[in-house]
Amino acid sequence: MILAGSPQLRVVFIRKMKRPYIALLIICICQARDSHGQECPGTQELQSSLRQAHKLLSAHEASYLQSLRSLRKKLSSLQSGATHGSARPSNGTCTKLEAPINGRKLGKVLLPGHEVHFLCDLGYELVGSETRQCKESLTWSGQQPVCKELNECASSPCANAGTCTDEVNGFTCACAKGWAGPTCQSPTPTFFLTMTNISAGAAATTSDPAASPSRSVRPSKCSQVQSTTHCTCEAGYTISGQDTSICTDIDECEVFHNGQAGRLCLHACVNTPGGYRCTCPSGYNVTHDGRSCKDIDECATRQNNCTRDQLCVNTYGSFQCVKVECPRFRDATYVKTSPTRCERNPCPVDNKACPQAPNAISHHHMSVVSNLSAPRVMFRVSAVRVMGDALRFALLGGRARRHFAVQRSDRQTGELLLVSPVQGPAVLDVEVEMSELERRALLGRYITKITVFVSQYEF
């Protein structure tokens, strides 16, 4: 009864059938009509129905073939990608790097994304890449470094025109006349005449300047000009009182040290017979102009007592021996990937608290002078590559927090800002946190611990 329905219904059935069954369908329809007393359609009507069914089936077949070709292309692309991926080494690691001669290598993981760091032994400096990273192509970034022997005289350790001679892991200074000490920083003792009691007519005597506070004296040079006596003194001396035959030393430190033209010396002024000299505090050398002070780099000149497992940090006027330790968390463990960086080990799948611990903790050390002007940018923290859709920078707690603030310079960089001067000596510890977010969900945390060593002096 259904097959005898409307032409639209018949067309729907014909679309779903293949050619061998079309004629049989029409015969069945014809027989059904004949059994109910209806006339069977004519030949022309049957041919028209067959042509219509043929067109529908041809279109269906073309669509099927097009889908088949598309599927073949996708399979071919997947097979090509698998073949290209198999060209990588089967072990999936970079080649092992060797430590440079007279140096060390830190880091053993050879998987993509991991880093290897290099250090040189005492008396050598690193030339080349300090850090090399295993790339996705299983090749190393940068160039293999070498450790080159330091030129100990490059930093001009000999003061006051002393001549430096480079030696293995050290140097020697040949001091100029009037100077002594390992770096020619101390003047040789000088003896000169002192005025003990001019008014009483006492004779001038020879004395050590450190033993008497009296001013040194020298005889004047006098000449007769038209029955008039003219007396003059050497440079640095002047005639004082009525006795023109005696020249008294001028105390330049008292007269000129804090004059309108400025200080004679950056630090301290010491009066000498006929002149003056400038001195610097411990940890500094007098510069070539004789007036300023230059910090001694105890780390570079090997004038420190830091052990091999400590990091020597030069400060203004001194040095610090620092040992970086990886943190200990209850739910996470860390490994030291460089002398100043610790990275978190992979978290177990069933440990929900481990991902909340910092992914990495870096330590940085800075040396500044006392009363450094503010505001000024002290340090920048930047993301090399961003996995999420946002970065957040924050300043963590601590007593030194009142001296600092955090601001953004661009989307991927945060800046540590000094907002108030610090009177030294002081040591300030501050932490900057960089959080990576994806739709406000935490992806990772990175902590940068910065230690600032503030000098006692403003130079």
C-alpha positions in Angstrom: 0.0 0.0 0.0 2.9 2.4 0.7 4.5 1.8 -2.7 1.3 3.0 -4.3 1.6 6.4 -2.5 2.5 9.8 -3.9 5.3 10.3 -6.5 7.4 12.2 -3.8 7.5 9.0 -1.6 8.4 6.9 -4.6 11.4 9.2 -5.4 12.7 8.9 -1.8 12.8 5.1 -2.1 14.4 5.3 -5.5 17.3 7.4 -4.2 18.2 4.8 -1.7 18.3 1.9 -4.1 20.9 0.8 -6.6 20.3 0.3 -10.4 19.6 -3.5 -10.5 16.6 -3.0 -8.1 15.0 0.0 -9.8 13.3 -2.0 -12.6 12.1 -4.6 -10.0 10.6 -1.8 -7.9 8.7 -0.4 -10.9 7.4 -3.9 -11.8 6.3 -4.4 -8.2 4.5 -1.1 -8.3 2.9 -2.0 -11.5 1.7 -5.4 -10.2 0.4 -3.7 -7.1 -1.6 -1.3 -9.2 -2.9 -4.0 -11.5 -4.1 -6.1 -8.5 -6.2 -3.2 -7.3 -7.6 -2.5 -10.7 -5.4 0.4 -11.7 -3.5 0.9 -14.9 0.3 0.3 -15.1 2.3 3.4 -16.2 3.4 3.6 -19.8 6.9 3.0 -21.3 7.6 6.7 -21.6 6.7 7.3 -17.9 8.9 4.4 -16.8 11.9 5.7 -18.9 11.5 9.2 -17.4 11.6 7.7 -13.9 14.7 5.6 -14.7 16.6 8.7 -16.0 15.7 10.6 -12.9 16.9 7.7 -10.7 20.1 7.5 -12.8 20.9 11.1 -12.2 20.4 10.9 -8.5 22.6 7.8 -8.2 25.4 9.4 -10.3 25.5 12.4 -8.0 25.6 10.2 -4.9 28.5 8.2 -6.5 30.5 11.4 -7.3 30.1 12.6 -3.7 31.3 9.2 -2.4 34.4 9.3 -4.6 35.2 12.8 -3.5 35.0 11.8 0.2 37.2 8.8 -0.5 39.9 10.9 -2.2 39.9 13.4 0.8 40.4 10.5 3.2 43.3 9.1 1.2 45.0 12.5 1.4 44.7 12.7 5.2 46.1 9.2 5.6 49.0 10.1 3.3 49.7 13.2 5.4 49.7 11.3 8.6 52.0 8.6 7.2 54.4 11.3 6.0 54.5 13.0 9.4 55.2 9.7 11.1 58.1 9.0 8.7 59.6 12.5 9.3 59.3 12.1 13.1 61.1 8.8 13.0 64.1 10.5 11.5 64.9 11.8 15.0 67.3 9.7 17.2 65.3 6.9 18.8 66.5 7.8 22.3 65.1 11.4 22.0 68.0 13.1 23.8 70.8 15.5 22.8 74.4 14.4 22.6 76.4 14.4 25.8 78.5 17.6 26.3 82.0 17.5 27.9 83.2 19.9 30.5 85.9 22.4 29.3 89.5 21.9 30.3 90.1 23.7 33.6 86.4 24.0 34.1 83.2 22.2 35.3 79.8 21.3 33.8 76.5 21.5 35.7 73.4 19.6 34.6 73.1 16.1 33.4 69.6 16.0 31.8 69.8 15.7 28.0 66.1 16.0 27.1 64.7 18.9 25.0 64.1 22.1 27.0 66.8 21.4 29.6 70.0 23.4 30.1 73.6 22.7 30.8 75.8 25.3 32.5 79.6 25.7 32.5 82.0 27.2 35.1 85.8 27.7 35.1 88.3 26.9 37.8 90.1 29.5 39.8 92.3 31.7 37.7 90.4 31.1 34.4 87.6 32.9 32.6 84.9 31.4 30.4 84.9 32.2 26.7 81.8 31.0 24.8 78.3 30.1 25.9 77.8 29.9 29.7 74.5 28.1 29.2 73.5 25.7 26.4 70.0 24.4 25.9 68.8 21.1 24.3 66.5 22.1 21.5 63.5 20.2 20.0 65.7 19.2 17.1 68.0 17.4 19.6 70.8 19.9 18.9 72.5 22.2 21.4 72.2 26.0 21.3 75.2 28.2 21.5 78.9 27.2 21.2 81.1 24.9 23.3 82.9 27.2 25.8 86.6 27.1 26.8 88.3 28.2 29.9 91.0 30.8 29.3 93.6 31.8 31.9 92.9 35.2 33.5 95.2 38.1 32.9 95.6 39.2 36.6 96.9 42.6 35.5 93.9 43.5 33.3 92.1 45.1 36.3 95.1 47.3 37.1 95.6 46.0 40.7 98.8 48.0 41.3 98.0 51.5 42.6 100.0 54.7 42.3 101.7 53.9 39.0 103.0 50.5 40.2 104.0 48.0 37.4 102.0 44.8 37.4 103.5 41.4 36.3 101.0 38.6 35.6 101.7 35.2 37.1 99.9 31.9 37.3 96.8 32.5 39.6 98.3 35.8 40.8 100.3 38.9 40.1 103.2 41.0 41.6 103.5 44.7 41.8 106.7 46.7 41.3 106.0 49.9 43.3 107.0 53.4 42.3 109.3 55.4 44.6 107.5 56.4 47.8 104.9 53.6 47.8 104.9 50.0 49.2 102.6 47.1 50.0 101.2 44.2 47.9 99.3 46.6 45.6 101.5 49.7 46.2 98.7 51.2 48.3 100.8 52.4 51.3 103.2 55.3 51.3 106.8 54.7 52.6 107.7 56.4 55.9 109.0 60.0 55.5 111.1 62.0 57.9 111.1 65.8 57.9 111.9 68.9 59.9 109.3 70.0 62.5 108.8 73.4 64.3 108.7 72.7 68.0 108.8 76.1 69.6 109.6 79.0 67.2 108.9 81.8 69.8 111.3 80.3 72.2 114.0 80.1 69.6 114.3 76.3 70.0 116.3 74.6 67.2 114.4 72.6 64.6 114.7 68.9 64.9 114.2 65.8 62.7 111.2 63.7 63.6 108.7 61.2 62.3 105.4 62.9 61.3 103.4 60.1 63.1 105.2 60.9 66.4 104.4 64.7 66.5 101.4 66.8 65.6 103.7 69.8 64.8 103.8 71.2 61.3 107.0 70.6 59.2 109.3 73.5 58.5 111.9 74.3 55.9 114.4 77.1 55.6 113.4 79.8 53.2 115.4 81.1 50.3 116.3 84.7 50.7 118.0 87.3 48.4 119.0 90.9 48.7 117.4 93.4 46.3 118.4 97.0 46.7 119.2 96.6 50.4 115.9 94.7 50.9 115.7 91.1 51.9 113.2 88.9 50.0 112.5 85.4 51.2 110.5 82.7 49.3 109.4 79.1 50.2 109.1 75.9 48.3 105.7 74.9 46.9 103.5 73.8 49.7 105.2 76.0 52.3 104.6 79.5 53.5 106.2 82.1 55.8 104.3 82.5 59.0 105.1 84.9 61.7 107.9 87.5 61.7 110.7 85.1 61.1 111.1 85.1 57.3 113.9 82.5 57.5 111.4 79.7 58.3 108.8 78.3 55.9 106.0 76.3 57.5 104.1 73.6 55.7 100.6 74.5 54.4 97.9 72.0 55.6 96.0 71.6 52.4 93.5 69.3 53.9 92.5 71.9 56.4 92.5 74.8 54.0 91.2 73.3 50.8 89.7 69.9 51.5 86.1 71.3 51.9 86.6 74.4 49.9 84.2 76.0 47.4 85.8 74.1 44.5 84.9 70.8 46.2 86.7 68.2 48.1 90.3 67.5 47.4 89.8 63.8 48.1 86.8 61.5 47.6 87.3 59.9 51.0 90.1 61.1 53.4 92.8 63.7 53.0 96.2 63.3 54.7 98.6 66.3 55.0 102.2 65.6 53.9 105.3 67.9 53.9 104.7 70.4 51.1 101.5 68.7 49.9 98.8 66.1 50.7 97.7 62.7 49.7 94.3 61.0 49.5 93.5 57.7 51.2 90.7 55.2 50.7 89.0 52.8 53.1 89.8 49.1 53.2 88.7 47.4 50.0 89.5 50.4 47.7 92.5 51.6 45.8 93.4 55.2 45.0 92.8 55.9 41.3 95.5 57.2 39.0 94.4 60.8 39.6 95.3 60.4 43.2 92.0 61.7 44.5 89.2 59.1 43.9 88.7 55.6 45.1 88.3 52.4 43.0 86.7 49.3 44.4 89.0 46.2 44.6 87.3 43.2 43.0 88.3 40.6 45.5 86.6 37.9 43.5 88.5 38.6 40.3 91.9 39.2 42.0 91.6 36.1 44.2 91.7 38.1 47.4 88.8 36.1 49.0 88.4 33.0 51.1 85.3 31.5 49.5 85.2 27.7 49.1 84.6 25.8 45.9 81.0 25.2 46.7 80.4 29.0 47.4 79.8 31.8 45.0 82.0 34.9 45.4 80.0 38.1 45.1 82.1 41.3 44.9 80.6 44.2 46.8 81.7 47.9 47.1 84.6 47.7 49.5 84.4 44.0 50.3 83.0 40.7 49.1 80.5 38.0 50.1 80.7 34.2 50.0 77.2 32.9 49.1 76.0 29.3 48.9 72.7 28.8 47.1 70.6 26.0 48.5 67.5 24.5 46.8 64.3 24.9 48.9 62.6 22.0 50.7 58.9 21.6 50.3 56.7 18.9 51.8 55.0 18.1 48.5 57.8 19.0 45.9 61.5 18.4 45.4 64.0 20.5 43.5 67.3 20.0 41.6 70.1 22.5 41.1 70.5 23.2 37.4 73.0 26.0 37.8 74.9 27.7 40.6 72.0 30.1 41.1 68.9 28.2 39.9 66.8 25.4 41.2 64.0 23.7 39.2 61.1 21.6 40.4 61.1 17.9 39.6 58.1 16.5 37.7 55.1 16.1 40.0 53.4 12.7 40.6 50.0 12.4 39.0 48.2 11.8 42.3 49.9 14.7 44.1 47.6 17.7 43.9 49.7 20.0 46.1 52.9 19.7 44.1 51.8 21.8 41.1 51.2 24.7 43.5 54.9 24.9 44.4 57.1 27.2 42.3 58.4 25.7 39.0 61.8 27.4 39.4 63.6 29.6 41.9 66.5 31.8 40.8 68.9 33.7 43.0 70.6 37.0 42.0 73.0 39.2 43.9 73.5 43.0 43.4 76.0 45.5 44.9 75.1 49.1 45.2 76.5 52.2 46.9 74.9 53.8 49.9 72.0 56.4 49.5 71.5 55.4 45.8 69.0 57.9 44.2 65.4 56.8 43.8 63.2 55.9 42.0 65.2 53.7 39.7 64.9 50.3 38.0 67.0 47.7 39.8 66.1 44.4 38.1 64.0 43.0 35.3 62.1 39.7 35.2 60.9 38.5 31.8 59.3 35.4 30.4 61.2 33.8 27.5 58.1 32.2 26.1 54.5 32.5 27.3 52.3 29.3 27.4 49.2 30.9 28.9 47.2 34.0 28.1 48.4 36.2 30.9 51.4 37.0 33.2 51.2 38.4 36.7 54.1 40.0 38.6 54.0 40.5 42.4 56.4 41.5 45.2 56.4 39.0 48.0 56.7 39.8 51.7 59.8 40.8 53.6 61.3 43.5 55.7 62.9 45.1 52.7 59.6 45.4 50.9 59.1 49.1 51.9 62.1 50.1 49.7 60.8 48.4 46.6 57.9 48.1 44.2 57.0 46.1 41.1 55.8 47.6 37.8 55.3 46.3 34.2 57.3 47.5 31.3 55.6 45.4 28.7 53.4 42.3 28.5 56.2 39.8 29.3 58.5 41.9 31.6 58.2 43.1 35.2 60.6 45.6 36.8 61.8 45.8 40.4 61.8 49.4 41.3 63.8 51.1 44.2 61.4 53.7 45.6 63.5 55.1 48.5 67.3 55.5 49.2 69.0 53.0 51.5 71.7 54.1 54.0 74.4 51.5 54.1 75.8 49.2 55.2 72.8 47.0 54.7 71.7 43.7 53.1 68.2 43.7 51.6 66.4 40.5 50.4 63.4 40.8 48.1 61.4 38.3 46.1 59.6 38.8 42.8 56.9 36.3 41.7 55.9 35.7 38.1 52.7 33.7 37.7 51.5 32.3 34.4 47.8 32.0 33.9 45.4 30.5 31.4 41.8 31.7 31.8 42.7 32.8 35.3 43.9 29.2 36.1 47.4 28.9 37.5 49.8 27.2 35.0 53.1 27.9 36.8 55.0 30.1 39.4 58.5 31.4 39.1 60.3 33.0 42.0 63.3 35.4 41.6 65.2 36.0 44.9 67.3 39.2 44.8 69.9 40.0 47.5 71.1 43.6 47.4 74.4 44.4 49.2 74.5 48.2 50.1 77.9 49.7 50.7 78.9 51.7 53.7 80.1 54.5 51.4 78.5 56.5 48.6 81.2 55.4 46.2 
